[in-house]
Amino acid sequence: MIEQPQGQGQSPAVDTGLACLVMLARFHNVAASPEQLAHEFAADGRALSTPDL
């Protein structure tokens, strides 16, 4: 079994849907911040659902 160094747990989950939305927005020259969108629309720190996107 491989031990991880102290202080390193699991990395936070990436919201891939939100990341794709931000990439599309930036491609179309629309200012978008994943942190701001998650703060405004995500419930309890969870990933955005399909209808939310």
Secondary structure, 3 states (H helix, E strand, C coil): CCCCCCCCCCCCCCCHHHHHHHHHHHHCCCCCCHHHHHHHHCCCCCCCCCCCC
